[in-house]
Amino acid sequence: MPRGFATLNMTDFGIGVTICEGVSSSPERGFRTDLIGASGWHGAPLISVWFIMRRLFFTFARGMPGVGLLILRVVIGIRLALDGVTTLQGGPSTETAAVHVLAAGAGILLLAGLWTPIAGALVTVVELWLAFSQPGDMWLHIRLAAYGAALVLTGPGGWSVDARLFGWKRIDIPDRKS
């Protein structure tokens, strides 16, 4: 393995690929990692979820902005999950049931803060479709679509599974005893 590379086996997360991370020294003691590439089973380039998520957000908001994003995610996630469950209990048509299952699934992902950009984009598309194709309160669906778009653009925040899985890592290397 070339000098300057560390391998991280993602089998703990159920992924069977090896991801190569470039290691650069920092002014403090230790090293910071930055995902620069990944390879599949036969060495072919692989664009993984880790690569995409790391590049979407350079930082994950911590402190009060992170708490604000957590509250936004929790409120939207609960609303979408409950709306999906109550709609499915009424015995809707197949098309309506499929849309509400997608919305409820995206709501659960937002609640956990997992794959937030993907879930937020799904919420935006589904809620806009519901706003213009279903009778009822159009503005509620437009508001939920706007919240989903806001989460796509701002990210999940520091209090999320995304931040834990895809955030910056720090590797401390002890001093050599010469």
Phi, psi and omega in degrees: 000135181297150178295141179097003179240141174235141179259144179233114180273123186266024182292340176297335181260008179084013180253131184260034178242161176254132181251130178266130179240132175284140182246124178238142182285150179243165180298330178278171177288125180123187183225151175248138181259151178219121182292118182243354179176164178213155178228149181276203185294326185249021178085000179287147179300141182229122175270109186260168177298324180296317180297314181295313183294321181296322182281340178290321185230121178283328176225157174247120187302129177246179179071214182295320175299323177294321177294321177298318177292325175298313179298316179299314179297317182294315181296314180294316181298316179294317181299314182291319180295314179294321178297319178295318180294314181293326178291320181291333178289339181277359180068057182284176175293166182298318181297313179295320179296318180297318180295318181288330174294318176299316180295319179293321176297318177295323178296321178293320176297319178294322179300319179278339185078031181254130181052048186302316179297321180291314180295320179295320177294321177296318177299316180300312182294314182295316183290325175293322176297316179295324182296322186258355182243343183250144173286155179128202183284099181294324186289333174297316179292322177295320178297316178295324176296320178294321177296319177297317178296323178296321178291327175297318185280326184265335181097176187278339185093171183287340181263065182210163175292325178303315180296324180289318183278320191248000181286174180296142179247155177233127179248118177265123179251122181294155177294146176282141175263108184268000000 
